[in-house]
């Protein structure tokens, strides 16, 4: 009995230490929160929001609400591979929402404190932002290349038209760029974009990736790389 009590006591001490460390790390990250922590006021139309979720989050309908302890548990569960794609998609979306919140800082925090800020912001967003507001905020505050911030500006930069005037294939192009606007620039990096866009089209349920790509590129305005101002080599 004494040994059992000793084991239980040790486990309680260890558990208390782990909880204290998790909340301590969260407190350090939260100390660097930007002043404005609410979701963006932008409201995407339901079909645009659904398109983003299909491409970037596998069409999920909800996300877990994290705390400083469960966040680590979910990460370990994800790394174990037992849960699979849904959890990957949920945590991926939460990470993007948290990163969007963290990027509101006037002076970005880097290094270890930057990682702790991202983690704390992810926890905060998971608890305070509904799924729809997460997507709206990501769409409104992400960069899309060509100097555009937010998908409304992106529509003007890439097509010279308001977002409401774009066809679904063109909206898909903008969403496909969000993962890395420079890396997947269809003008400067056509070979990379030629891999990225069909993948996104398949995730979004488009039947013919080739025709979808042609429709997306038909009205696209930029024809030169922004760095040099010249057309890319064929």
C-alpha positions as CSV (number, residue, x, y, z in Angstrom):
1,X,0.0,0.0,0.0
2,X,2.8,2.4,0.8
3,X,4.4,1.7,-2.5
4,X,1.1,2.3,-4.3
5,X,0.7,5.6,-2.5
6,X,4.3,6.6,-3.4
7,X,3.7,5.8,-7.1
8,X,0.4,7.8,-7.1
9,X,2.1,10.7,-5.3
10,X,4.9,10.7,-7.9
11,X,2.4,10.6,-10.8
12,X,0.5,13.5,-9.3
13,X,3.7,15.5,-8.9
14,X,4.7,14.8,-12.5
15,X,1.3,15.6,-13.8
16,X,1.2,18.9,-11.9
17,X,4.7,19.8,-13.2
18,X,3.6,19.1,-16.8
19,X,0.4,21.2,-16.4
20,X,2.4,24.0,-14.9
21,X,5.0,23.9,-17.7
22,X,2.2,23.9,-20.4
23,X,0.4,26.9,-18.8
24,X,3.7,28.7,-18.3
25,X,4.7,28.3,-21.9
26,X,1.3,29.6,-22.9
27,X,1.6,32.6,-20.7
28,X,5.0,33.5,-22.3
29,X,3.5,33.2,-25.7
30,X,0.3,35.1,-24.8
31,X,2.4,38.0,-23.4
32,X,3.3,38.9,-27.0
33,X,-0.3,38.9,-28.3
34,X,-1.2,41.8,-30.6
35,X,-3.7,44.3,-29.1
36,X,-6.5,43.3,-31.5
37,X,-7.4,39.7,-31.1
38,X,-10.9,39.5,-32.6
39,X,-11.7,37.8,-35.9
40,X,-11.6,40.0,-39.0
41,X,-14.9,41.8,-39.8
42,X,-14.7,40.5,-43.3
43,X,-17.5,38.0,-44.2
44,X,-16.8,35.6,-47.1
45,X,-19.7,34.2,-49.0
46,X,-20.6,30.6,-48.0
47,X,-19.5,29.1,-51.4
48,X,-16.1,30.8,-51.1
49,X,-15.7,29.7,-47.5
50,X,-16.6,26.1,-48.5
51,X,-14.1,26.2,-51.4
52,X,-11.3,27.2,-49.0
53,X,-12.3,24.5,-46.6
54,X,-12.4,21.8,-49.3
55,X,-8.9,22.7,-50.6
56,X,-7.1,23.5,-47.4
57,X,-8.9,21.5,-44.8
58,X,-10.6,18.6,-46.4
59,X,-14.1,20.0,-46.0
60,X,-14.1,19.8,-42.2
61,X,-17.1,21.1,-40.3
62,X,-15.6,21.8,-36.9
63,X,-12.3,22.1,-35.0
64,X,-11.3,21.1,-31.5
65,X,-11.2,23.7,-28.8
66,X,-7.7,23.6,-27.3
67,X,-6.2,24.6,-24.0
68,X,-2.5,24.8,-23.0
69,X,-2.4,21.1,-22.0
70,X,-4.7,19.5,-24.6
71,X,-2.9,21.3,-27.5
72,X,0.2,19.2,-26.8
73,X,-2.0,16.1,-26.5
74,X,-3.5,16.7,-29.9
75,X,-0.1,17.2,-31.4
76,X,1.2,13.9,-30.0
77,X,-2.0,12.2,-31.2
78,X,-1.4,13.7,-34.7
79,X,2.2,12.5,-34.8
80,X,1.1,9.0,-33.8
81,X,-0.9,8.7,-37.0
82,X,-3.8,7.0,-35.3
83,X,-6.3,9.7,-36.1
84,X,-5.4,10.4,-39.7
85,X,-6.5,13.1,-42.2
86,X,-9.4,14.8,-40.2
87,X,-7.2,15.7,-37.3
88,X,-4.4,16.8,-39.6
89,X,-6.8,19.1,-41.4
90,X,-8.3,20.5,-38.2
91,X,-4.9,21.2,-36.6
92,X,-3.6,22.7,-39.8
93,X,-6.5,25.1,-40.0
94,X,-6.1,26.1,-36.4
95,X,-2.4,26.7,-36.9
96,X,-3.2,29.0,-39.9
97,X,-5.7,30.9,-37.8
98,X,-3.3,31.2,-35.0
99,X,-0.5,32.4,-37.3
100,X,-2.8,34.9,-38.8
101,X,-3.5,36.3,-35.4
102,X,0.2,36.4,-34.4
103,X,1.1,38.2,-37.7
104,X,-0.9,41.2,-36.5
105,X,2.0,42.3,-34.4
106,X,3.6,45.5,-35.4
107,X,7.1,44.0,-34.8
108,X,7.1,40.2,-35.5
109,X,8.4,38.0,-32.7
110,X,11.0,35.5,-33.9
111,X,12.9,32.5,-32.5
112,X,11.5,30.5,-29.5
113,X,9.2,33.3,-28.4
114,X,7.8,33.4,-31.9
115,X,7.0,29.7,-31.8
116,X,5.4,30.2,-28.4
117,X,3.4,33.1,-29.7
118,X,2.1,31.0,-32.6
119,X,1.2,28.2,-30.2
120,X,-0.7,30.5,-27.8
121,X,-2.4,32.3,-30.7
122,X,-3.6,28.9,-32.0
123,X,-5.1,28.0,-28.7
124,X,-6.7,31.4,-28.4
125,X,-8.2,31.3,-31.8
126,X,-9.5,27.7,-31.3
127,X,-11.4,28.9,-28.2
128,X,-12.7,32.3,-29.2
129,X,-13.2,32.2,-33.0
130,X,-16.0,30.1,-34.6
131,X,-14.8,28.0,-37.6
132,X,-16.5,30.4,-40.1
133,X,-14.7,33.4,-38.6
134,X,-11.4,31.6,-38.7
135,X,-11.8,31.1,-42.5
136,X,-13.0,34.7,-43.0
137,X,-10.0,36.0,-41.1
138,X,-7.5,33.9,-43.0
139,X,-9.0,34.9,-46.4
140,X,-9.0,38.6,-45.3
141,X,-5.5,38.8,-43.9
142,X,-3.4,36.4,-46.0
143,X,-1.1,37.5,-48.7
144,X,-1.6,36.5,-52.3
145,X,1.4,37.9,-54.1
146,X,1.6,40.9,-56.4
147,X,1.2,43.2,-53.3
148,X,-2.2,41.9,-52.5
149,X,-3.4,41.3,-48.9
150,X,-6.8,39.7,-48.6
151,X,-8.7,37.8,-51.2
152,X,-10.6,40.9,-52.3
153,X,-7.4,42.7,-53.2
154,X,-6.1,39.5,-54.8
155,X,-9.0,39.4,-57.2
156,X,-8.1,42.9,-58.4
157,X,-4.3,42.2,-58.5
158,X,-4.6,38.9,-60.5
159,X,-7.7,39.5,-62.6
160,X,-8.5,43.3,-62.5
161,X,-12.0,42.4,-61.4
162,X,-14.0,42.4,-58.1
163,X,-14.1,39.0,-56.4
164,X,-17.8,38.6,-57.1
165,X,-17.1,38.8,-60.8
166,X,-14.7,35.8,-60.8
167,X,-15.7,32.4,-61.9
168,X,-15.1,29.4,-59.5
169,X,-12.0,28.4,-61.4
170,X,-10.5,31.8,-60.8
171,X,-11.3,31.9,-57.2
172,X,-9.7,28.5,-56.9
173,X,-6.5,29.9,-58.3
174,X,-6.4,32.6,-55.6
175,X,-6.9,30.0,-52.9
176,X,-4.3,27.7,-54.4
177,X,-1.8,30.6,-54.2
178,X,-2.3,31.0,-50.5
179,X,0.1,28.3,-49.5
180,X,3.0,30.2,-51.1
181,X,2.3,33.1,-53.4
182,X,5.9,33.5,-54.6
183,X,6.6,29.8,-54.6
184,X,3.5,29.0,-56.7
185,X,3.3,32.1,-58.9
186,X,1.8,30.9,-62.1
187,X,3.9,33.4,-64.2
188,X,7.3,33.0,-62.5
189,X,6.9,29.4,-61.3
190,X,4.6,27.8,-63.9
191,X,6.0,24.3,-63.3
192,X,5.2,24.5,-59.6
193,X,1.8,26.0,-60.2
194,X,1.0,23.3,-62.8
195,X,1.3,20.8,-59.9
196,X,-0.4,22.8,-57.3
197,X,-3.5,23.8,-59.2
198,X,-4.7,20.3,-60.3
199,X,-4.2,19.1,-56.7
200,X,-6.4,21.9,-55.5
201,X,-8.9,21.3,-58.2
202,X,-9.2,17.7,-57.3
203,X,-9.7,18.6,-53.6
204,X,-12.4,21.0,-54.6
205,X,-14.3,18.4,-56.7
206,X,-13.6,19.8,-60.2
207,X,-13.8,16.9,-62.6
208,X,-11.5,18.0,-65.4
209,X,-8.3,19.6,-64.0
210,X,-7.0,20.6,-67.5
211,X,-10.1,22.6,-68.5
212,X,-10.3,24.0,-65.0
213,X,-6.7,25.3,-65.3
214,X,-7.4,26.8,-68.7
215,X,-10.4,28.7,-67.3
216,X,-8.4,29.9,-64.4
217,X,-5.6,31.3,-66.6
218,X,-7.7,32.7,-69.4
219,X,-8.4,36.2,-67.8
220,X,-5.3,36.4,-65.5
221,X,-3.7,39.8,-65.9
222,X,0.0,39.5,-64.8
223,X,2.3,38.3,-67.6
224,X,5.7,39.3,-66.0
225,X,7.6,38.4,-62.8
226,X,7.4,41.3,-60.3
227,X,11.2,41.2,-59.5
228,X,12.4,41.8,-63.0
229,X,9.4,43.2,-64.8
230,X,10.1,40.9,-67.7
231,X,8.3,37.9,-69.1
232,X,9.7,34.6,-67.8
233,X,11.8,32.5,-70.1
234,X,9.7,29.8,-72.0
